[in-house]
């Protein structure tokens, strides 16, 4: 794997981890701001991965 491919995979994994964290927080009944923060972070990581991949991320 190239460095770019490694970074792309790492960013997608971080996005998936943030989505899981948001789901767990939601099930626990945590504050909606915490849940929204996890979702925003997941979106950020997906958009960064898309930049590496050369897609628009949408």
Secondary structure, 3 states (H helix, E strand, C coil): CCHHHHHHHHHHHHHHHHHHHHHHHHHHCCCHHHHHHHHHHHHHHHHHHHHHHCCCCC
